[in-house]
Amino acid sequence: MIDHTGLSASDFDKSKAFYTKALSAIGYALLMEFPASVTGNTDVAGFGEPPKPDFWIYKGVANNPPVHVAFRVSSRAIVDAFYKAAMAAGGRDNGAPGVRPHYHEHYYGAFVLDPDGNNIEAVCHSPA
């Protein structure tokens, strides 16, 4: 099992604002934040469902190549809400909400590029 993951953000404040808005649609919140003076290296921000963050961003050079992170959600409506929130937060479309039958018959996902071009997805595996 994966406990947590993260990615580098070239504009930490812009990415933090993007993820705060985009991930709120799936029930995530900004739960922890530590400056470089605490980490000894760089600023970090952790998002998740209370009480524990499981997705982190940190100030640094953008990932090259960009990464793909998919968040599993419980309904197609949440996928739609994520896409809408992420686009409103400045994300770029990389695949509007819809069924992706080439993965499996109930795969319903939406893909948005974050400020650094990382492919961020919300996906529901349940039937409509």
N, CA, C and O atoms as CSV, one atom per row, in Angstrom:
chain,resi,resn,atom,element,x,y,z
A,1,MET,N,N,0.823,-1.184,0.000
A,1,MET,CA,C,0.000,0.000,0.000
A,1,MET,C,C,0.860,1.237,0.000
A,1,MET,O,O,1.907,1.277,0.646
A,2,ILE,N,N,0.424,2.240,-0.718
A,2,ILE,CA,C,1.138,3.513,-0.743
A,2,ILE,C,C,0.622,4.358,0.417
A,2,ILE,O,O,-0.585,4.540,0.577
A,3,ASP,N,N,1.533,4.864,1.212
A,3,ASP,CA,C,1.165,5.711,2.345
A,3,ASP,C,C,1.032,7.170,1.928
A,3,ASP,O,O,0.091,7.852,2.333
A,4,HIS,N,N,1.971,7.646,1.122
A,4,HIS,CA,C,1.885,9.014,0.623
A,4,HIS,C,C,2.775,9.156,-0.601
A,4,HIS,O,O,3.653,8.331,-0.855
A,5,THR,N,N,2.529,10.207,-1.342
A,5,THR,CA,C,3.306,10.502,-2.535
A,5,THR,C,C,3.359,12.012,-2.697
A,5,THR,O,O,2.688,12.746,-1.971
A,6,GLY,N,N,4.151,12.468,-3.642
A,6,GLY,CA,C,4.240,13.900,-3.847
A,6,GLY,C,C,4.953,14.248,-5.125
A,6,GLY,O,O,5.452,13.387,-5.849
A,7,LEU,N,N,4.985,15.540,-5.380
A,7,LEU,CA,C,5.657,16.023,-6.567
A,7,LEU,C,C,6.216,17.409,-6.318
A,7,LEU,O,O,5.809,18.113,-5.394
A,8,SER,N,N,7.145,17.776,-7.153
A,8,SER,CA,C,7.816,19.071,-7.052
A,8,SER,C,C,7.007,20.135,-7.782
A,8,SER,O,O,6.392,19.866,-8.815
A,9,ALA,N,N,7.015,21.341,-7.235
A,9,ALA,CA,C,6.276,22.464,-7.825
A,9,ALA,C,C,7.229,23.631,-8.055
A,9,ALA,O,O,7.863,24.114,-7.117
A,10,SER,N,N,7.330,24.082,-9.296
A,10,SER,CA,C,8.252,25.176,-9.612
A,10,SER,C,C,7.773,26.505,-9.047
A,10,SER,O,O,8.590,27.350,-8.682
A,11,ASP,N,N,6.471,26.701,-8.969
A,11,ASP,CA,C,5.880,27.880,-8.318
A,11,ASP,C,C,5.029,27.340,-7.176
A,11,ASP,O,O,3.850,27.034,-7.355
A,12,PHE,N,N,5.635,27.229,-6.014
A,12,PHE,CA,C,5.006,26.575,-4.869
A,12,PHE,C,C,3.664,27.204,-4.515
A,12,PHE,O,O,2.681,26.487,-4.326
A,13,ASP,N,N,3.606,28.527,-4.422
A,13,ASP,CA,C,2.359,29.180,-4.025
A,13,ASP,C,C,1.249,28.978,-5.059
A,13,ASP,O,O,0.094,28.757,-4.696
A,14,LYS,N,N,1.597,29.055,-6.334
A,14,LYS,CA,C,0.605,28.828,-7.395
A,14,LYS,C,C,0.086,27.392,-7.349
A,14,LYS,O,O,-1.116,27.157,-7.470
A,15,SER,N,N,0.985,26.444,-7.175
A,15,SER,CA,C,0.580,25.040,-7.110
A,15,SER,C,C,-0.227,24.752,-5.855
A,15,SER,O,O,-1.195,23.992,-5.898
A,16,LYS,N,N,0.160,25.348,-4.751
A,16,LYS,CA,C,-0.595,25.155,-3.502
A,16,LYS,C,C,-2.022,25.674,-3.671
A,16,LYS,O,O,-2.971,25.026,-3.230
A,17,ALA,N,N,-2.180,26.831,-4.302
A,17,ALA,CA,C,-3.522,27.373,-4.551
A,17,ALA,C,C,-4.307,26.461,-5.491
A,17,ALA,O,O,-5.492,26.211,-5.270
A,18,PHE,N,N,-3.648,25.963,-6.541
A,18,PHE,CA,C,-4.308,25.062,-7.488
A,18,PHE,C,C,-4.807,23.811,-6.777
A,18,PHE,O,O,-5.978,23.455,-6.906
A,19,TYR,N,N,-3.942,23.145,-6.033
A,19,TYR,CA,C,-4.324,21.897,-5.377
A,19,TYR,C,C,-5.348,22.111,-4.267
A,19,TYR,O,O,-6.205,21.256,-4.042
A,20,THR,N,N,-5.267,23.234,-3.578
A,20,THR,CA,C,-6.262,23.527,-2.548
A,20,THR,C,C,-7.657,23.574,-3.159
A,20,THR,O,O,-8.601,23.013,-2.602
A,21,LYS,N,N,-7.789,24.237,-4.297
A,21,LYS,CA,C,-9.096,24.354,-4.963
A,21,LYS,C,C,-9.499,23.057,-5.661
A,21,LYS,O,O,-10.621,22.581,-5.490
A,22,ALA,N,N,-8.593,22.492,-6.441
A,22,ALA,CA,C,-8.925,21.309,-7.244
A,22,ALA,C,C,-9.257,20.105,-6.371
A,22,ALA,O,O,-10.221,19.389,-6.641
A,23,LEU,N,N,-8.471,19.880,-5.334
A,23,LEU,CA,C,-8.673,18.686,-4.517
A,23,LEU,C,C,-9.799,18.835,-3.507
A,23,LEU,O,O,-10.243,17.844,-2.928
A,24,SER,N,N,-10.267,20.058,-3.288
A,24,SER,CA,C,-11.408,20.236,-2.375
A,24,SER,C,C,-12.634,19.505,-2.900
A,24,SER,O,O,-13.480,19.066,-2.120
A,25,ALA,N,N,-12.733,19.375,-4.215
A,25,ALA,CA,C,-13.876,18.698,-4.832
A,25,ALA,C,C,-13.911,17.207,-4.520
A,25,ALA,O,O,-14.965,16.581,-4.625
A,26,ILE,N,N,-12.770,16.628,-4.137
A,26,ILE,CA,C,-12.744,15.199,-3.808
A,26,ILE,C,C,-12.652,14.969,-2.299
A,26,ILE,O,O,-12.453,13.842,-1.845
A,27,GLY,N,N,-12.798,16.043,-1.535
A,27,GLY,CA,C,-12.784,15.921,-0.079
A,27,GLY,C,C,-11.425,16.108,0.563
A,27,GLY,O,O,-11.261,15.876,1.761
A,28,TYR,N,N,-10.447,16.529,-0.230
A,28,TYR,CA,C,-9.108,16.788,0.300
A,28,TYR,C,C,-9.005,18.241,0.760
A,28,TYR,O,O,-9.673,19.131,0.235
A,29,ALA,N,N,-8.154,18.447,1.748
A,29,ALA,CA,C,-7.866,19.792,2.243
A,29,ALA,C,C,-6.368,19.903,2.474
A,29,ALA,O,O,-5.666,18.899,2.590
A,30,LEU,N,N,-5.894,21.131,2.539
A,30,LEU,CA,C,-4.517,21.390,2.928
A,30,LEU,C,C,-4.437,21.147,4.427
A,30,LEU,O,O,-5.009,21.909,5.206
A,31,LEU,N,N,-3.732,20.090,4.847
A,31,LEU,CA,C,-3.715,19.679,6.246
A,31,LEU,C,C,-2.443,20.048,6.983
A,31,LEU,O,O,-2.471,20.279,8.192
A,32,MET,N,N,-1.327,20.107,6.271
A,32,MET,CA,C,-0.047,20.427,6.906
A,32,MET,C,C,0.788,21.253,5.956
A,32,MET,O,O,0.707,21.120,4.735
A,33,GLU,N,N,1.590,22.106,6.554
A,33,GLU,CA,C,2.510,22.920,5.774
A,33,GLU,C,C,3.749,23.177,6.627
A,33,GLU,O,O,3.654,23.547,7.797
A,34,PHE,N,N,4.910,22.973,6.014
A,34,PHE,CA,C,6.170,23.192,6.722
A,34,PHE,C,C,7.102,24.022,5.848
A,34,PHE,O,O,7.293,23.706,4.674
A,35,PRO,N,N,7.687,25.088,6.412
A,35,PRO,CA,C,8.658,25.872,5.651
A,35,PRO,C,C,10.021,25.180,5.624
A,35,PRO,O,O,10.268,24.236,6.374
A,36,ALA,N,N,10.880,25.658,4.763
A,36,ALA,CA,C,12.224,25.101,4.643
A,36,ALA,C,C,12.972,25.143,5.964
A,36,ALA,O,O,13.819,24.288,6.224
A,37,SER,N,N,12.668,26.128,6.803
A,37,SER,CA,C,13.352,26.223,8.095
A,37,SER,C,C,13.037,25.034,8.998
A,37,SER,O,O,13.817,24.723,9.899
A,38,VAL,N,N,11.922,24.373,8.775
A,38,VAL,CA,C,11.550,23.191,9.550
A,38,VAL,C,C,12.050,21.916,8.866
A,38,VAL,O,O,12.589,21.030,9.529
A,39,THR,N,N,11.874,21.817,7.545
A,39,THR,CA,C,12.273,20.597,6.832
A,39,THR,C,C,13.779,20.515,6.624
A,39,THR,O,O,14.325,19.434,6.404
A,40,GLY,N,N,14.438,21.649,6.694
A,40,GLY,CA,C,15.871,21.687,6.447
A,40,GLY,C,C,16.216,21.712,4.977
A,40,GLY,O,O,17.389,21.664,4.608
A,41,ASN,N,N,15.183,21.788,4.124
A,41,ASN,CA,C,15.443,21.705,2.692
A,41,ASN,C,C,14.563,22.648,1.884
A,41,ASN,O,O,15.066,23.547,1.210
A,42,THR,N,N,13.253,22.445,1.949
A,42,THR,CA,C,12.345,23.208,1.097
A,42,THR,C,C,10.970,23.300,1.738
A,42,THR,O,O,10.670,22.582,2.692
A,43,ASP,N,N,10.135,24.191,1.205
A,43,ASP,CA,C,8.752,24.320,1.671
A,43,ASP,C,C,7.949,23.122,1.187
A,43,ASP,O,O,8.134,22.662,0.061
A,44,VAL,N,N,7.054,22.612,2.036
A,44,VAL,CA,C,6.202,21.490,1.668
A,44,VAL,C,C,4.771,21.754,2.131
A,44,VAL,O,O,4.542,22.470,3.106
A,45,ALA,N,N,3.812,21.163,1.415
A,45,ALA,CA,C,2.401,21.254,1.785
A,45,ALA,C,C,1.772,19.886,1.574
A,45,ALA,O,O,1.976,19.251,0.539
A,46,GLY,N,N,1.000,19.435,2.567
A,46,GLY,CA,C,0.380,18.122,2.512
A,46,GLY,C,C,-1.131,18.206,2.451
A,46,GLY,O,O,-1.753,18.924,3.234
A,47,PHE,N,N,-1.723,17.471,1.520
A,47,PHE,CA,C,-3.164,17.448,1.299
A,47,PHE,C,C,-3.705,16.058,1.591
A,47,PHE,O,O,-2.998,15.064,1.424
A,48,GLY,N,N,-4.953,15.987,2.023
A,48,GLY,CA,C,-5.586,14.698,2.237
A,48,GLY,C,C,-6.905,14.856,2.930
A,48,GLY,O,O,-7.418,15.963,3.095
A,49,GLU,N,N,-7.452,13.719,3.338
A,49,GLU,CA,C,-8.652,13.713,4.157
A,49,GLU,C,C,-8.184,13.714,5.606
A,49,GLU,O,O,-7.305,12.934,5.973
A,50,PRO,N,N,-8.760,14.579,6.432
A,50,PRO,CA,C,-8.320,14.638,7.831
A,50,PRO,C,C,-8.367,13.264,8.477
A,50,PRO,O,O,-9.293,12.494,8.222
A,51,PRO,N,N,-7.402,12.952,9.293
A,51,PRO,CA,C,-6.388,13.851,9.833
A,51,PRO,C,C,-5.026,13.755,9.149
A,51,PRO,O,O,-4.094,14.445,9.561
A,52,LYS,N,N,-4.879,12.908,8.099
A,52,LYS,CA,C,-3.548,12.645,7.569
A,52,LYS,C,C,-3.399,13.018,6.102
A,52,LYS,O,O,-4.191,12.585,5.265
A,53,PRO,N,N,-2.392,13.814,5.790
A,53,PRO,CA,C,-2.121,14.080,4.384
A,53,PRO,C,C,-1.472,12.872,3.716
A,53,PRO,O,O,-0.667,12.166,4.324
A,54,ASP,N,N,-1.838,12.649,2.454
A,54,ASP,CA,C,-1.192,11.577,1.704
A,54,ASP,C,C,-0.686,12.036,0.345
A,54,ASP,O,O,-0.097,11.253,-0.400
A,55,PHE,N,N,-0.915,13.297,0.026
A,55,PHE,CA,C,-0.398,13.879,-1.213
A,55,PHE,C,C,0.331,15.174,-0.855
A,55,PHE,O,O,-0.246,16.083,-0.260
A,56,TRP,N,N,1.602,15.239,-1.227
A,56,TRP,CA,C,2.454,16.362,-0.860
A,56,TRP,C,C,2.996,17.058,-2.102
A,56,TRP,O,O,3.262,16.425,-3.123
A,57,ILE,N,N,3.153,18.370,-1.991
A,57,ILE,CA,C,3.910,19.114,-2.993
A,57,ILE,C,C,5.079,19.758,-2.259
A,57,ILE,O,O,4.994,20.062,-1.069
A,58,TYR,N,N,6.154,19.956,-2.979
A,58,TYR,CA,C,7.303,20.626,-2.393
A,58,TYR,C,C,7.902,21.590,-3.402
A,58,TYR,O,O,7.868,21.352,-4.610
A,59,LYS,N,N,8.450,22.676,-2.888
A,59,LYS,CA,C,9.036,23.719,-3.710
A,59,LYS,C,C,10.322,23.213,-4.341
A,59,LYS,O,O,11.222,22.740,-3.648
A,60,GLY,N,N,10.401,23.317,-5.660
A,60,GLY,CA,C,11.588,22.855,-6.358
A,60,GLY,C,C,11.438,23.001,-7.858
A,60,GLY,O,O,10.584,23.745,-8.339
A,61,VAL,N,N,12.256,22.302,-8.577
A,61,VAL,CA,C,12.209,22.297,-10.034
A,61,VAL,C,C,11.097,21.353,-10.473
A,61,VAL,O,O,10.908,20.286,-9.890
A,62,ALA,N,N,10.367,21.755,-11.502
A,62,ALA,CA,C,9.268,20.920,-11.996
A,62,ALA,C,C,9.773,19.528,-12.379
A,62,ALA,O,O,10.879,19.382,-12.899
A,63,ASN,N,N,8.956,18.513,-12.119
A,63,ASN,CA,C,9.308,17.140,-12.491
A,63,ASN,C,C,9.490,17.053,-14.002
A,63,ASN,O,O,8.678,17.569,-14.769
A,64,ASN,N,N,10.563,16.395,-14.414
A,64,ASN,CA,C,10.829,16.236,-15.829
A,64,ASN,C,C,11.288,14.799,-16.071
A,64,ASN,O,O,12.393,14.431,-15.673
A,65,PRO,N,N,10.460,13.993,-16.711
A,65,PRO,CA,C,9.177,14.351,-17.309
A,65,PRO,C,C,8.097,14.550,-16.243
A,65,PRO,O,O,8.246,14.106,-15.104
A,66,PRO,N,N,7.006,15.224,-16.630
A,66,PRO,CA,C,5.899,15.388,-15.688
A,66,PRO,C,C,5.370,14.031,-15.236
A,66,PRO,O,O,5.549,13.026,-15.925
A,67,VAL,N,N,4.721,14.009,-14.078
A,67,VAL,CA,C,4.201,12.752,-13.532
A,67,VAL,C,C,2.680,12.682,-13.677
A,67,VAL,O,O,2.017,13.672,-13.987
A,68,HIS,N,N,2.154,11.487,-13.445
A,68,HIS,CA,C,0.714,11.257,-13.459
A,68,HIS,C,C,0.314,10.781,-12.072
A,68,HIS,O,O,0.886,9.830,-11.541
A,69,VAL,N,N,-0.678,11.454,-11.489
A,69,VAL,CA,C,-1.236,11.052,-10.203
A,69,VAL,C,C,-2.736,10.922,-10.377
A,69,VAL,O,O,-3.388,11.848,-10.859
A,70,ALA,N,N,-3.292,9.774,-9.987
A,70,ALA,CA,C,-4.735,9.544,-10.087
A,70,ALA,C,C,-5.315,9.381,-8.689
A,70,ALA,O,O,-4.801,8.615,-7.874
A,71,PHE,N,N,-6.386,10.108,-8.427
A,71,PHE,CA,C,-7.105,10.019,-7.154
A,71,PHE,C,C,-8.380,9.212,-7.381
A,71,PHE,O,O,-9.207,9.583,-8.213
A,72,ARG,N,N,-8.545,8.111,-6.646
A,72,ARG,CA,C,-9.739,7.279,-6.751
A,72,ARG,C,C,-10.851,7.925,-5.941
A,72,ARG,O,O,-10.657,8.284,-4.780
A,73,VAL,N,N,-12.013,8.072,-6.558
A,73,VAL,CA,C,-13.172,8.657,-5.890
A,73,VAL,C,C,-14.351,7.699,-5.996
A,73,VAL,O,O,-14.313,6.741,-6.768
A,74,SER,N,N,-15.388,7.959,-5.224
A,74,SER,CA,C,-16.488,7.004,-5.100
A,74,SER,C,C,-17.645,7.211,-6.077
A,74,SER,O,O,-18.547,6.375,-6.148
A,75,SER,N,N,-17.632,8.310,-6.829
A,75,SER,CA,C,-18.747,8.521,-7.760
A,75,SER,C,C,-18.303,9.319,-8.978
A,75,SER,O,O,-17.312,10.050,-8.952
A,76,ARG,N,N,-19.057,9.153,-10.019
A,76,ARG,CA,C,-18.797,9.913,-11.247
A,76,ARG,C,C,-19.056,11.399,-11.028
A,76,ARG,O,O,-18.406,12.245,-11.642
A,77,ALA,N,N,-20.001,11.715,-10.158
A,77,ALA,CA,C,-20.287,13.124,-9.860
A,77,ALA,C,C,-19.063,13.797,-9.235
A,77,ALA,O,O,-18.809,14.976,-9.480
A,78,ILE,N,N,-18.317,13.059,-8.439
A,78,ILE,CA,C,-17.106,13.625,-7.834
A,78,ILE,C,C,-16.030,13.833,-8.903
A,78,ILE,O,O,-15.291,14.816,-8.843
A,79,VAL,N,N,-15.930,12.934,-9.868
A,79,VAL,CA,C,-15.005,13.138,-10.992
A,79,VAL,C,C,-15.366,14.428,-11.709
A,79,VAL,O,O,-14.493,15.245,-12.003
A,80,ASP,N,N,-16.645,14.612,-11.989
A,80,ASP,CA,C,-17.101,15.830,-12.669
A,80,ASP,C,C,-16.772,17.076,-11.849
A,80,ASP,O,O,-16.315,18.078,-12.398
A,81,ALA,N,N,-17.002,17.014,-10.542
A,81,ALA,CA,C,-16.731,18.153,-9.661
A,81,ALA,C,C,-15.240,18.468,-9.614
A,81,ALA,O,O,-14.844,19.634,-9.617
A,82,PHE,N,N,-14.414,17.421,-9.571
A,82,PHE,CA,C,-12.960,17.621,-9.603
A,82,PHE,C,C,-12.557,18.351,-10.877
A,82,PHE,O,O,-11.824,19.338,-10.821
A,83,TYR,N,N,-13.021,17.882,-12.004
A,83,TYR,CA,C,-12.650,18.490,-13.285
A,83,TYR,C,C,-13.045,19.968,-13.310
A,83,TYR,O,O,-12.254,20.825,-13.704
A,84,LYS,N,N,-14.257,20.250,-12.893
A,84,LYS,CA,C,-14.747,21.634,-12.881
A,84,LYS,C,C,-13.894,22.499,-11.938
A,84,LYS,O,O,-13.504,23.610,-12.299
A,85,ALA,N,N,-13.610,21.995,-10.745
A,85,ALA,CA,C,-12.823,22.756,-9.773
A,85,ALA,C,C,-11.384,22.947,-10.261
A,85,ALA,O,O,-10.818,24.030,-10.114
A,86,ALA,N,N,-10.801,21.910,-10.835
A,86,ALA,CA,C,-9.423,22.004,-11.316
A,86,ALA,C,C,-9.299,22.980,-12.473
A,86,ALA,O,O,-8.335,23.741,-12.550
A,87,MET,N,N,-10.265,22.957,-13.365
A,87,MET,CA,C,-10.242,23.911,-14.480
A,87,MET,C,C,-10.421,25.340,-13.967
A,87,MET,O,O,-9.748,26.255,-14.442
A,88,ALA,N,N,-11.318,25.540,-13.008
A,88,ALA,CA,C,-11.534,26.870,-12.435
A,88,ALA,C,C,-10.300,27.354,-11.671
A,88,ALA,O,O,-10.088,28.558,-11.526
A,89,ALA,N,N,-9.492,26.415,-11.187
A,89,ALA,CA,C,-8.285,26.759,-10.432
A,89,ALA,C,C,-7.088,27.017,-11.345
A,89,ALA,O,O,-5.984,27.260,-10.858
A,90,GLY,N,N,-7.291,26.969,-12.651
A,90,GLY,CA,C,-6.210,27.256,-13.588
A,90,GLY,C,C,-5.608,26.044,-14.254
A,90,GLY,O,O,-4.613,26.162,-14.969
A,91,GLY,N,N,-6.195,24.872,-14.033
A,91,GLY,CA,C,-5.708,23.672,-14.698
A,91,GLY,C,C,-5.990,23.718,-16.186
A,91,GLY,O,O,-6.832,24.489,-16.648
A,92,ARG,N,N,-5.278,22.886,-16.931
A,92,ARG,CA,C,-5.491,22.787,-18.380
A,92,ARG,C,C,-6.074,21.424,-18.701
A,92,ARG,O,O,-5.627,20.403,-18.178
A,93,ASP,N,N,-7.072,21.420,-19.563
A,93,ASP,CA,C,-7.746,20.189,-19.941
A,93,ASP,C,C,-6.767,19.184,-20.536
A,93,ASP,O,O,-5.949,19.519,-21.393
A,94,ASN,N,N,-6.870,17.942,-20.060
A,94,ASN,CA,C,-6.094,16.847,-20.639
A,94,ASN,C,C,-6.984,15.616,-20.817
A,94,ASN,O,O,-6.495,14.497,-20.974
A,95,GLY,N,N,-8.302,15.843,-20.791
A,95,GLY,CA,C,-9.268,14.760,-20.961
A,95,GLY,C,C,-10.490,15.010,-20.097
A,95,GLY,O,O,-10.473,14.745,-18.895
A,96,ALA,N,N,-11.539,15.515,-20.704
A,96,ALA,CA,C,-12.775,15.828,-19.974
A,96,ALA,C,C,-13.370,14.567,-19.357
A,96,ALA,O,O,-13.047,13.457,-19.780
A,97,PRO,N,N,-14.233,14.730,-18.362
A,97,PRO,CA,C,-14.854,13.559,-17.719
A,97,PRO,C,C,-15.542,12.660,-18.733
A,97,PRO,O,O,-16.238,13.128,-19.634
A,98,GLY,N,N,-15.335,11.372,-18.568
A,98,GLY,CA,C,-15.986,10.424,-19.451
A,98,GLY,C,C,-15.524,9.006,-19.185
A,98,GLY,O,O,-14.556,8.760,-18.465
A,99,VAL,N,N,-16.256,8.080,-19.795
A,99,VAL,CA,C,-15.915,6.658,-19.694
A,99,VAL,C,C,-14.710,6.393,-20.590
A,99,VAL,O,O,-14.639,6.879,-21.718
A,100,ARG,N,N,-13.779,5.628,-20.077
A,100,ARG,CA,C,-12.595,5.203,-20.828
A,100,ARG,C,C,-12.645,3.678,-20.936
A,100,ARG,O,O,-11.950,2.982,-20.195
A,101,PRO,N,N,-13.481,3.145,-21.872
A,101,PRO,CA,C,-13.702,1.697,-21.944
A,101,PRO,C,C,-12.449,0.901,-22.319
A,101,PRO,O,O,-12.407,-0.312,-22.114
A,102,HIS,N,N,-11.439,1.564,-22.859
A,102,HIS,CA,C,-10.203,0.847,-23.178
A,102,HIS,C,C,-9.471,0.430,-21.900
A,102,HIS,O,O,-8.633,-0.470,-21.947
A,103,TYR,N,N,-9.768,1.062,-20.761
A,103,TYR,CA,C,-9.210,0.623,-19.470
A,103,TYR,C,C,-10.097,-0.486,-18.888
A,103,TYR,O,O,-9.621,-1.582,-18.593
A,104,HIS,N,N,-11.385,-0.189,-18.729
A,104,HIS,CA,C,-12.408,-1.187,-18.419
A,104,HIS,C,C,-13.768,-0.517,-18.560
A,104,HIS,O,O,-13.850,0.708,-18.644
A,105,GLU,N,N,-14.822,-1.301,-18.585
A,105,GLU,CA,C,-16.138,-0.781,-18.964
A,105,GLU,C,C,-16.688,0.293,-18.032
A,105,GLU,O,O,-17.531,1.084,-18.454
A,106,HIS,N,N,-16.238,0.348,-16.779
A,106,HIS,CA,C,-16.771,1.326,-15.829
A,106,HIS,C,C,-15.769,2.418,-15.473
A,106,HIS,O,O,-16.021,3.214,-14.569
A,107,TYR,N,N,-14.650,2.466,-16.164
A,107,TYR,CA,C,-13.607,3.450,-15.862
A,107,TYR,C,C,-14.099,4.829,-16.294
A,107,TYR,O,O,-14.261,5.102,-17.483
A,108,TYR,N,N,-14.334,5.692,-15.305
A,108,TYR,CA,C,-14.817,7.049,-15.567
A,108,TYR,C,C,-13.797,8.006,-14.968
A,108,TYR,O,O,-13.622,8.052,-13.751
A,109,GLY,N,N,-13.127,8.767,-15.818
A,109,GLY,CA,C,-12.066,9.633,-15.326
A,109,GLY,C,C,-12.050,10.985,-15.996
A,109,GLY,O,O,-12.687,11.208,-17.026
A,110,ALA,N,N,-11.300,11.885,-15.377
A,110,ALA,CA,C,-11.047,13.218,-15.924
A,110,ALA,C,C,-9.592,13.552,-15.650
A,110,ALA,O,O,-9.055,13.222,-14.592
A,111,PHE,N,N,-8.960,14.208,-16.609
A,111,PHE,CA,C,-7.539,14.506,-16.550
A,111,PHE,C,C,-7.310,16.008,-16.716
A,111,PHE,O,O,-7.859,16.640,-17.619
A,112,VAL,N,N,-6.490,16.562,-15.829
A,112,VAL,CA,C,-6.178,17.989,-15.864
A,112,VAL,C,C,-4.676,18.147,-15.653
A,112,VAL,O,O,-4.082,17.448,-14.832
A,113,LEU,N,N,-4.067,19.062,-16.393
A,113,LEU,CA,C,-2.658,19.372,-16.191
A,113,LEU,C,C,-2.536,20.459,-15.137
A,113,LEU,O,O,-3.205,21.489,-15.218
A,114,ASP,N,N,-1.684,20.230,-14.152
A,114,ASP,CA,C,-1.450,21.215,-13.091
A,114,ASP,C,C,-0.537,22.326,-13.619
A,114,ASP,O,O,-0.154,22.287,-14.789
A,115,PRO,N,N,-0.176,23.313,-12.796
A,115,PRO,CA,C,0.647,24.422,-13.286
A,115,PRO,C,C,1.991,24.009,-13.893
A,115,PRO,O,O,2.540,24.744,-14.714
A,116,ASP,N,N,2.529,22.850,-13.507
A,116,ASP,CA,C,3.797,22.379,-14.067
A,116,ASP,C,C,3.621,21.332,-15.158
A,116,ASP,O,O,4.607,20.778,-15.643
A,117,GLY,N,N,2.390,21.054,-15.549
A,117,GLY,CA,C,2.148,20.087,-16.610
A,117,GLY,C,C,2.009,18.650,-16.154
A,117,GLY,O,O,1.969,17.744,-16.987
A,118,ASN,N,N,1.934,18.416,-14.839
A,118,ASN,CA,C,1.682,17.066,-14.339
A,118,ASN,C,C,0.236,16.681,-14.632
A,118,ASN,O,O,-0.664,17.514,-14.529
A,119,ASN,N,N,0.017,15.435,-14.992
A,119,ASN,CA,C,-1.309,14.929,-15.352
A,119,ASN,C,C,-2.021,14.440,-14.082
A,119,ASN,O,O,-1.677,13.394,-13.530
A,120,ILE,N,N,-3.004,15.202,-13.636
A,120,ILE,CA,C,-3.727,14.905,-12.407
A,120,ILE,C,C,-5.106,14.396,-12.777
A,120,ILE,O,O,-5.818,15.019,-13.565
A,121,GLU,N,N,-5.480,13.266,-12.209
A,121,GLU,CA,C,-6.712,12.583,-12.602
A,121,GLU,C,C,-7.581,12.273,-11.382
A,121,GLU,O,O,-7.079,11.994,-10.293
A,122,ALA,N,N,-8.879,12.330,-11.594
A,122,ALA,CA,C,-9.839,11.739,-10.654
A,122,ALA,C,C,-10.517,10.614,-11.422
A,122,ALA,O,O,-10.892,10.779,-12.583
A,123,VAL,N,N,-10.675,9.449,-10.753
A,123,VAL,CA,C,-11.233,8.286,-11.428
A,123,VAL,C,C,-12.198,7.546,-10.507
A,123,VAL,O,O,-11.961,7.388,-9.309
A,124,CYS,N,N,-13.290,7.103,-11.112
A,124,CYS,CA,C,-14.278,6.259,-10.438
A,124,CYS,C,C,-14.356,4.959,-11.217
A,124,CYS,O,O,-14.429,4.964,-12.446
A,125,HIS,N,N,-14.339,3.846,-10.496
A,125,HIS,CA,C,-14.387,2.529,-11.136
A,125,HIS,C,C,-15.753,1.861,-11.035
A,125,HIS,O,O,-15.915,0.714,-11.451
A,126,SER,N,N,-16.727,2.567,-10.490
A,126,SER,CA,C,-18.059,2.002,-10.279
A,126,SER,C,C,-18.972,2.264,-11.474
A,126,SER,O,O,-18.796,3.245,-12.197
A,127,PRO,N,N,-19.954,1.374,-11.676
A,127,PRO,CA,C,-20.930,1.616,-12.747
A,127,PRO,C,C,-21.725,2.889,-12.476
A,127,PRO,O,O,-21.820,3.359,-11.343
A,128,ALA,N,N,-22.284,3.424,-13.540
A,128,ALA,CA,C,-23.104,4.647,-13.421
A,128,ALA,C,C,-24.297,4.421,-12.527
A,128,ALA,O,O,-25.092,5.336,-12.315
